[in-house]
Amino acid sequence: MVKMQKFDLAAVEPEVGEPAADRLIAGTPRFRTWNVEEADGGLYAGVWESTPGKWRIVYDEWEYFHILSGYSVVTEDGGVVVHLRPGDSMILRPGFNGTWEVIETTRKDYVIRL
């Protein structure tokens, strides 16, 4: 059994989606998600992309991500604002509540632990 895996998006059919209607604030964002790895224990890794728009986010999971392209703004309820551009990394922990606004189509790679 091979113990490594390259992120080969050409080998994965992306899932398409959008924010839930009750979380949408502005625009018509559309998501594409290439889930490259699903491991036991609720661990996921892959690449996510969104077109411009703004929506509420509520995290029950732990996520690390790294911005590959685009420009987004994540705002925590209470006012902490983080501008995300290529090269930026962030961790969102369970209990995070706020908004995600995609200014320019954004692509990130991620690791999520449920």
C-alpha positions as CSV (number, residue, x, y, z in Angstrom):
1,M,0.0,0.0,0.0
2,V,1.3,3.4,-1.0
3,K,1.7,5.8,2.0
4,M,1.7,9.1,0.1
5,Q,-0.6,10.9,-2.3
6,K,-0.1,13.8,-4.6
7,F,-2.9,16.4,-4.9
8,D,-3.8,15.5,-8.5
9,L,-7.0,17.5,-9.2
10,A,-7.3,16.1,-12.7
11,A,-8.0,12.7,-11.1
12,V,-10.8,13.9,-8.8
13,E,-14.3,15.0,-10.0
14,P,-15.1,18.2,-8.1
15,E,-18.2,18.5,-6.0
16,V,-20.2,21.7,-6.8
17,G,-22.2,23.6,-4.3
18,E,-23.2,27.0,-2.8
19,P,-23.9,28.4,0.6
20,A,-27.2,27.4,2.2
21,A,-29.9,30.0,1.3
22,D,-30.3,31.0,5.0
23,R,-26.6,31.8,5.3
24,L,-26.2,33.8,2.0
25,I,-25.6,37.5,2.5
26,A,-24.6,38.8,-0.9
27,G,-23.8,37.6,-4.4
28,T,-24.2,34.2,-6.0
29,P,-21.1,32.3,-4.9
30,R,-20.5,28.9,-6.3
31,F,-18.1,26.3,-4.8
32,R,-16.0,23.6,-6.3
33,T,-14.4,21.1,-3.9
34,W,-11.8,18.5,-4.8
35,N,-11.8,16.2,-1.8
36,V,-8.5,14.3,-2.4
37,E,-8.3,12.4,0.9
38,E,-10.8,11.0,3.3
39,A,-9.3,9.2,6.3
40,D,-10.7,7.3,9.2
41,G,-11.6,9.5,12.2
42,G,-13.1,12.3,10.1
43,L,-10.0,13.7,8.4
44,Y,-10.4,15.4,5.0
45,A,-7.9,17.1,2.7
46,G,-8.3,18.7,-0.7
47,V,-8.8,21.9,-2.6
48,W,-11.8,24.3,-2.4
49,E,-12.7,27.2,-4.7
50,S,-15.4,29.8,-4.6
51,T,-16.6,32.6,-6.9
52,P,-17.4,36.0,-5.3
53,G,-20.1,36.5,-2.7
54,K,-20.5,36.6,1.1
55,W,-22.1,34.2,3.5
56,R,-22.2,33.3,7.2
57,I,-19.9,30.5,8.4
58,V,-20.3,28.4,11.5
59,Y,-17.6,25.9,12.3
60,D,-18.1,22.6,14.3
61,E,-14.9,21.3,12.8
62,W,-11.2,22.2,12.9
63,E,-9.7,23.5,9.6
64,Y,-6.2,24.5,8.4
65,F,-6.1,26.1,5.0
66,H,-3.6,27.9,2.7
67,I,-4.7,30.4,0.1
68,L,-3.5,29.5,-3.4
69,S,-5.1,32.3,-5.4
70,G,-7.7,35.1,-5.1
71,Y,-8.7,37.4,-2.3
72,S,-11.1,36.8,0.6
73,V,-12.0,38.4,3.9
74,V,-13.0,36.3,6.9
75,T,-14.6,38.2,9.7
76,E,-15.3,36.8,13.2
77,D,-18.4,37.8,15.0
78,G,-17.3,40.5,17.3
79,G,-15.2,42.3,14.7
80,V,-11.8,40.6,14.0
81,V,-11.2,40.9,10.3
82,V,-8.6,38.9,8.3
83,H,-7.7,39.7,4.7
84,L,-6.6,36.5,2.9
85,R,-4.4,36.5,-0.2
86,P,-2.1,33.9,-1.9
87,G,0.4,32.6,0.5
88,D,-1.7,33.2,3.7
89,S,-2.6,30.4,6.0
90,M,-5.2,30.2,8.8
91,I,-6.7,27.8,11.3
92,L,-10.4,28.0,12.1
93,R,-11.4,26.2,15.3
94,P,-14.7,24.6,16.4
95,G,-17.0,27.3,17.6
96,F,-15.9,29.9,15.1
97,N,-18.8,32.1,13.8
98,G,-18.6,34.8,11.3
99,T,-18.6,35.6,7.6
100,W,-16.6,34.6,4.6
101,E,-16.5,37.1,1.7
102,V,-14.8,36.2,-1.6
103,I,-13.7,39.4,-3.3
104,E,-11.9,37.6,-6.1
105,T,-12.4,34.0,-6.9
106,T,-10.5,32.2,-4.2
107,R,-8.8,28.8,-4.2
108,K,-7.4,27.1,-1.0
109,D,-6.0,23.8,0.0
110,Y,-7.3,22.5,3.3
111,V,-7.2,19.8,6.0
112,I,-10.3,19.4,8.1
113,R,-10.7,17.3,11.2
114,L,-14.3,16.6,12.3
